[in-house]
Amino acid sequence: MIIAGVVAGVFAYTELTSRLVSLETSRELFTNDLLKKSEQVPVDQEQHFLLEDLYKSVEKMEKTQELNMTNKVNIEFLSSQLEKALEDIENLKDKVRENGKSY
């Protein structure tokens, strides 16, 4: 009977020690996870800010590109108008020369 009591005591002590070690391990893992998450927050925020800045930069570049396309159309139009005006000037000069007057 005494042997059974000692065996039961040793068994209970072993189970209790095992449970305490398990709980301490879980707590340590939980604490480490919390520390890792707290370390990641600034990194995530920084990445978010960088992405936000990139989106703003892309939007500015798109607006600039649209303006440049409009400018290109305007330049082409003005270039064709200038060529027409130069042709008209040359025609007028030719007519003046035909009339015998030199300017």
DAVENZI-V656159 format. One record per residue. N is the residue number from 1. RES is the residue in one letter. OMEGA is omega in degrees with one decimal (999 if undefined). Layout:
BEGIN
N,RES,OMEGA
N,RES,OMEGA
END
This chain:
BEGIN
1,M,178.5
2,I,179.6
3,I,179.3
4,A,178.6
5,G,178.7
6,V,179.2
7,V,179.7
8,A,178.4
9,G,179.4
10,V,179.1
11,F,179.7
12,A,179.2
13,Y,179.4
14,T,179.0
15,E,179.9
16,L,178.2
17,T,179.1
18,S,179.5
19,R,178.5
20,L,178.8
21,V,178.9
22,S,179.5
23,L,178.4
24,E,178.1
25,T,178.2
26,S,179.1
27,R,179.2
28,E,178.1
29,L,178.9
30,F,178.8
31,T,178.8
32,N,177.1
33,D,178.4
34,L,178.8
35,L,179.2
36,K,179.5
37,K,179.7
38,S,176.9
39,E,-177.4
40,Q,-175.8
41,V,178.6
42,P,179.2
43,V,178.9
44,D,178.8
45,Q,179.2
46,E,177.9
47,Q,178.0
48,H,179.2
49,F,179.0
50,L,177.9
51,L,179.2
52,E,179.3
53,D,178.2
54,L,177.8
55,Y,178.1
56,K,179.5
57,S,179.5
58,V,178.1
59,E,178.3
60,K,-179.8
61,M,178.1
62,E,178.3
63,K,179.5
64,T,179.5
65,Q,177.4
66,E,177.6
67,L,179.7
68,N,177.7
69,M,177.1
70,T,178.0
71,N,179.9
72,K,178.6
73,V,179.0
74,N,-179.7
75,I,179.0
76,E,178.7
77,F,-179.9
78,L,178.5
79,S,178.7
80,S,177.5
81,Q,178.7
82,L,178.0
83,E,177.9
84,K,179.4
85,A,178.0
86,L,177.2
87,E,179.0
88,D,178.7
89,I,179.1
90,E,177.6
91,N,178.4
92,L,177.8
93,K,179.7
94,D,179.0
95,K,178.1
96,V,179.7
97,R,178.8
98,E,179.7
99,N,176.2
100,G,179.2
101,K,-178.6
102,S,179.5
103,Y,999
END
